[in-house]
Amino acid sequence: MAGADRTTPPRSVKLTYDDFLQFPDDGMRHELIDGEHFVTPSPNPRHQRILGSLYLEIGNHLKAHPIGEVYFAPLDVVLFSFLAVVLMSGCATLGPLAQFVQPPRFRQAENQPAEIRVIAPSIRQPTGSAGIRIWLEVTNPNTFGFTLSTVTATLALEGSRAATGEFPLGLPLRAGQQSVVPLDLSIDFADVPGLAGVVRQVATGGRIEYQLDGTVGVDAGRLGTPTFGPMLLTRGDVRVIR
């Protein structure tokens, strides 16, 4: 806003849109919010330059992604008869706000390689099993914070599906913030006959390629709780731990 708001003295009766229509046309910006009258001076040139830039940015985005409309000043917006009447200096009406949320970005964390640890055969698992830990670096690419709620992951080793897992993370991420999270998955070799070659490579300490795909859910507050995927999370090599 170009200047400080000033308001009329508090009233016991809330004003309505009918009252708003009786306000003087004096060149000032009049708003009615929760039944209270706010008055703001006309905007200055700097305010209008910024507003013009925002209008162009939003307009170009909506032209490429037609999910709403953008309007320039002046424009009355009525939200219930007494709750809010705002003379907007520019506004956008949007479809699903969740479409403005970009998915988090994932990659293998630097200096923290994925690891596989073989578990010896037992009565319950006569063919043996393995535990895999993948360190994921996750980045919030948005200009606002959100919470990484869930990751449902599918692991493939040497092109063969090896394991799945669901991870209720609840990880808050500020705008642009990065964080590293470990994902632990278990493999029962009896359940995955296609991993015979992987078992041999583990025994000889050979190189094992992996790929992690997944579906990701985030909580972006008022922008919604979108889900992204299935999509590639990361890929790389697994280091054998003995």
C-alpha positions as CSV (number, residue, x, y, z in Angstrom):
1,M,0.0,0.0,0.0
2,A,1.2,3.5,-0.7
3,G,0.4,4.9,2.8
4,A,-0.8,4.0,6.2
5,D,-4.5,3.0,6.5
6,R,-6.8,5.1,8.6
7,T,-10.1,3.9,9.8
8,T,-13.3,5.3,11.1
9,P,-13.9,4.9,14.9
10,P,-15.1,1.4,15.9
11,R,-18.8,0.8,15.5
12,S,-21.0,-1.7,17.3
13,V,-22.9,-2.4,14.0
14,K,-20.9,-3.8,11.1
15,L,-21.2,-1.9,7.8
16,T,-22.4,-3.7,4.7
17,Y,-22.0,-3.5,0.9
18,D,-25.0,-1.1,0.8
19,D,-23.1,1.2,3.1
20,F,-20.0,0.9,1.0
21,L,-21.9,2.1,-2.0
22,Q,-22.6,5.4,-0.1
23,F,-19.0,6.2,0.5
24,P,-17.8,9.4,-1.2
25,D,-16.0,9.2,-4.6
26,D,-13.1,11.3,-3.3
27,G,-10.2,9.6,-5.1
28,M,-9.2,7.7,-2.0
29,R,-9.2,3.9,-1.7
30,H,-12.1,2.7,0.4
31,E,-12.3,-0.8,1.7
32,L,-14.8,-2.6,3.9
33,I,-13.3,-5.5,5.8
34,D,-15.2,-7.5,8.4
35,G,-17.7,-4.6,8.5
36,E,-15.0,-2.0,9.2
37,H,-14.3,1.0,7.0
38,F,-10.6,1.4,5.9
39,V,-9.3,4.3,3.8
40,T,-6.0,4.4,2.0
41,P,-4.4,7.2,0.0
42,S,-4.0,6.8,-3.8
43,P,-1.0,4.7,-4.8
44,N,2.3,6.4,-5.6
45,P,4.3,5.8,-8.9
46,R,6.6,3.2,-7.4
47,H,3.6,1.2,-6.2
48,Q,2.1,1.4,-9.7
49,R,5.3,0.3,-11.4
50,I,5.6,-2.8,-9.2
51,L,1.9,-3.5,-9.8
52,G,2.3,-3.2,-13.6
53,S,5.2,-5.7,-13.5
54,L,3.2,-8.2,-11.4
55,Y,0.3,-7.9,-13.8
56,L,2.5,-8.7,-16.7
57,E,4.1,-11.7,-15.0
58,I,0.8,-13.1,-13.8
59,G,-0.8,-12.4,-17.1
60,N,2.0,-14.2,-19.1
61,H,1.8,-17.2,-16.8
62,L,-2.0,-17.5,-17.1
63,K,-1.7,-17.1,-20.9
64,A,0.6,-20.2,-20.9
65,H,-1.4,-22.0,-18.2
66,P,-5.1,-21.0,-18.6
67,I,-6.3,-21.7,-15.1
68,G,-7.7,-18.3,-14.2
69,E,-7.9,-14.6,-15.0
70,V,-6.1,-11.5,-13.9
71,Y,-7.7,-8.0,-13.6
72,F,-6.2,-4.6,-13.3
73,A,-7.5,-1.7,-11.1
74,P,-10.1,-0.7,-10.2
75,L,-12.2,-3.7,-9.3
76,D,-14.7,-4.3,-6.5
77,V,-14.5,-7.7,-4.8
78,V,-17.4,-8.7,-2.6
79,L,-16.9,-11.5,-0.1
80,F,-20.3,-11.7,1.7
81,S,-22.2,-8.5,2.3
82,F,-20.4,-7.4,5.5
83,L,-17.2,-9.4,5.5
84,A,-15.1,-7.7,2.8
85,V,-15.5,-5.2,0.0
86,V,-12.1,-4.3,-1.4
87,L,-11.3,-2.0,-4.2
88,M,-8.4,-4.0,-5.6
89,S,-5.4,-2.5,-7.2
90,G,-5.0,-5.7,-9.2
91,C,-6.1,-9.3,-8.5
92,A,-6.2,-12.7,-10.0
93,T,-9.0,-15.3,-9.9
94,L,-7.5,-18.7,-9.9
95,G,-8.6,-22.3,-10.5
96,P,-7.0,-25.0,-8.4
97,L,-4.3,-23.1,-6.4
98,A,-2.4,-26.3,-6.0
99,Q,-1.4,-26.0,-9.7
100,F,0.9,-23.2,-8.6
101,V,2.9,-25.5,-6.3
102,Q,6.0,-26.9,-7.8
103,P,7.0,-30.5,-6.8
104,P,10.1,-30.9,-4.5
105,R,13.3,-31.8,-6.2
106,F,15.3,-34.8,-5.3
107,R,18.8,-36.1,-5.8
108,Q,21.3,-38.4,-4.2
109,A,22.9,-36.5,-1.4
110,E,26.6,-35.6,-2.0
111,N,29.2,-37.5,0.0
112,Q,26.4,-39.9,1.3
113,P,26.3,-42.8,-1.1
114,A,23.5,-45.3,-1.2
115,E,24.4,-48.4,0.8
116,I,23.2,-52.1,0.7
117,R,23.9,-54.4,3.6
118,V,23.3,-58.1,3.1
119,I,21.6,-60.0,5.9
120,A,22.5,-63.7,6.2
121,P,19.9,-66.4,5.5
122,S,17.7,-67.4,8.4
123,I,14.8,-69.7,9.1
124,R,12.3,-67.0,8.2
125,Q,14.3,-65.9,5.2
126,P,16.2,-68.9,3.9
127,T,17.5,-67.1,0.8
128,G,18.7,-64.1,2.7
129,S,17.7,-60.5,2.5
130,A,19.2,-57.0,2.3
131,G,18.7,-53.6,3.7
132,I,19.2,-50.5,1.6
133,R,19.6,-46.9,2.7
134,I,19.4,-44.1,0.2
135,W,20.2,-40.5,1.3
136,L,17.9,-38.1,-0.5
137,E,18.6,-34.4,-0.8
138,V,15.2,-32.7,-1.2
139,T,14.8,-29.1,-2.2
140,N,11.7,-26.9,-2.1
141,P,11.9,-24.8,-5.3
142,N,8.9,-22.6,-4.5
143,T,8.9,-19.1,-3.1
144,F,6.8,-20.2,-0.1
145,G,7.2,-22.9,2.4
146,F,5.5,-26.3,2.5
147,T,5.7,-29.6,4.3
148,L,6.9,-32.7,2.6
149,S,4.2,-35.0,3.9
150,T,4.7,-38.4,2.3
151,V,7.0,-40.3,-0.1
152,T,5.8,-43.6,-1.6
153,A,8.9,-45.1,-3.2
154,T,9.7,-48.0,-5.5
155,L,13.3,-49.3,-5.8
156,A,14.8,-51.0,-8.8
157,L,18.2,-52.7,-8.8
158,E,19.8,-53.5,-12.1
159,G,16.5,-52.8,-13.8
160,S,14.5,-55.3,-11.6
161,R,11.9,-54.1,-9.1
162,A,13.3,-54.8,-5.7
163,A,11.3,-53.1,-2.9
164,T,8.6,-50.5,-2.1
165,G,8.1,-48.4,1.0
166,E,5.9,-45.6,2.4
167,F,7.5,-42.8,4.4
168,P,5.3,-40.4,6.3
169,L,8.0,-37.7,6.7
170,G,6.2,-34.5,7.8
171,L,9.3,-32.5,6.9
172,P,8.8,-28.7,6.8
173,L,10.8,-26.9,4.2
174,R,11.1,-23.1,3.9
175,A,11.2,-21.4,0.4
176,G,14.3,-22.7,-1.4
177,Q,15.4,-24.8,1.6
178,Q,17.3,-28.1,1.2
179,S,17.4,-31.0,3.6
180,V,18.7,-34.6,3.5
181,V,16.5,-37.5,4.6
182,P,17.4,-41.2,4.7
183,L,15.1,-43.8,3.2
184,D,15.4,-47.4,4.4
185,L,14.1,-50.2,2.3
186,S,14.2,-54.0,2.9
187,I,14.6,-56.7,0.2
188,D,13.7,-60.4,0.7
189,F,15.5,-62.2,-2.1
190,A,12.9,-65.0,-2.1
191,D,10.3,-62.5,-3.2
192,V,12.3,-61.2,-6.1
193,P,13.7,-64.0,-8.3
194,G,14.9,-61.4,-10.8
195,L,17.6,-60.3,-8.3
196,A,19.8,-63.3,-8.7
197,G,22.3,-61.3,-10.6
198,V,22.2,-58.6,-7.9
199,V,23.0,-61.3,-5.3
200,R,26.1,-62.4,-7.2
201,Q,27.3,-58.8,-7.6
202,V,26.8,-58.2,-3.9
203,A,28.8,-61.4,-3.1
204,T,31.7,-60.2,-5.3
205,G,31.5,-56.5,-4.3
206,G,30.5,-55.5,-7.8
207,R,28.8,-52.3,-8.9
208,I,25.0,-52.2,-8.5
209,E,22.9,-49.6,-10.3
210,Y,19.7,-48.5,-8.6
211,Q,16.7,-46.3,-9.5
212,L,14.2,-44.8,-7.1
213,D,10.8,-43.7,-8.3
214,G,8.0,-42.4,-6.2
215,T,4.9,-40.4,-5.5
216,V,5.2,-37.4,-3.3
217,G,2.6,-35.5,-1.3
218,V,3.1,-32.0,0.1
219,D,1.0,-29.8,2.4
220,A,1.1,-26.2,1.1
221,G,-1.4,-24.8,3.5
222,R,-4.0,-22.7,1.8
223,L,-2.6,-23.7,-1.6
224,G,-3.7,-27.2,-1.0
225,T,-2.2,-30.7,-0.6
226,P,-1.1,-31.7,-4.1
227,T,0.4,-35.1,-5.0
228,F,3.1,-35.4,-7.6
229,G,4.2,-38.5,-9.5
230,P,4.9,-41.2,-10.1
231,M,8.2,-39.6,-11.0
232,L,11.9,-40.3,-10.9
233,L,13.4,-39.3,-7.5
234,T,17.0,-40.3,-8.1
235,R,19.3,-42.9,-9.5
236,G,22.9,-44.0,-9.0
237,D,25.1,-46.7,-7.6
238,V,24.8,-48.7,-4.4
239,R,27.8,-49.3,-2.2
240,V,28.0,-52.8,-0.7
241,I,28.6,-52.7,3.1
242,R,30.1,-55.9,4.6
